[in-house]
């Protein structure tokens, strides 16, 4: 994090796994910077490209739609993106750099590459090496390595991340209104900038509610992120005042 840079204290927020109009509207009202749609057919939050386009049309300017794919063909991704001109792409499977570039016009369309962090591996995940392998990615998204490629509501051990990663990072995996402040505090100093991505942590309780968001949790999550930003900015200002 760059000392004294006010932009370093602005954590951008993506709310993912949207399936309903009212949830997209709530995300916008709460102040989300991006809204994610899962185009992975095996996900319980799956929406078709047509449905994603329909929901994305509700977004105002400067709120980015993000289309999530898992090991999908370049042709399918290009066709889906053609329906949503402003969409960014999130690669959440085992895609190589070349596959990411092939699906995004050699990087002309912004894309994120997910790094699946093991939950219980004795060896730390080599995030520095992983990030260096995707220099064209707008950011590296950090998610817990769970069965089903994300959305499992599991958080990995943030303290085991490298102390310095020359990349924009997006923290995901098991975030909730209760723990996002701690996640921001632990991960923000390790990277160029930090965003957060939440799906299951803002859904209604119950096994049948995947993809059904809870408006109260959405607003609490956004408020917790903004409170974390304010606290870290105050701490940084106090540190600079004493040096």
Residue, then its C-alpha position, 0 to 999 in steps of 0.5 A: x500500500x502506498x503511504x498517503x495515497x487516498x485511493x489505497x483506502x477505497x476498497x471496491x466491492x463486488x457482490x456475486x451470484x446475482x439471480x434476481x432483479x431485486x438483488x441487483x437493485x439492492x446491490x446498486x443502492x448499497x453502493x456496490x462497484x461491481x455485480x457478478x453473474x455465474x455462467x457456470x452451469x454446475x453452480x446453484x447460482x447459474x444464470x444463462x447468458x440471456x438472463x445475465x444480460x437481462x439483469x445487467x441492463x438494470x445497472x447504472x453507469x460505472x457499476x461493472x457487470x462481471x461474468x464468471x466462467x469455469x473452464x469454458x471455451x473461448x467461443x462461448x465466453x465471447x458470445x456471452x460477452x457480446x450480450x453485455x458490452x461493458x462486462x468484465x470476465x472472471x476466470x474461476x477454473x484452471x484456465x491458462x494465460x493464453x486461454x484467458x487472452x483468447x477469450x478476451x481479445x488478447x486482454x482487450x476486455x478486462x479480466x480477473x483470474x481466480x487463485x484457489x487457495x488451499x484450506x489445509x495445505x502444509x505449504x503456503x500458496x505461492x501467490x507471487x508466482x501465480x500472479x506473475x503468470x497472469x500479468x494481463x489480468x486486471x486483478x488476482x481474485x483469492x478464493x478458497x479451494x473448495x469443491x465446485x469452484x467457489x461459492x462454498x462460504x469457506x475462508x482460507x487463512x489470510x495470514x499465510x499470504x505473502x507479505x508483498x504481492x505486486x498485483x491488485x487483489x480481490x479478497x473472496x471466500x467466506x467473507x461476511x459482514x462480521x469478518x470482512x473488516x479483519x480480512x481487509x486489515x490483514x490483506x490490504x497491506x500486502x498488495x497494490x490495491x484491495x477489493x472484496x467479493x462476496x456471494x454466500x455471505x450476503x445470502x438468506x439463511x438456509x440450504x435452498x437460498x443459494x443465489x437469493x440475497x438478503x438485503x439487510x446483509x448486503x447493506x451490513x457488508x457494505x457498511x463494514x467495508x466502509x468502516x474498515x476503510x475509514x479505520x485504516x485511513x485514520x491509522x495510516x494518518x496517525x502513523x504518518x503524523x508520527x514519522 
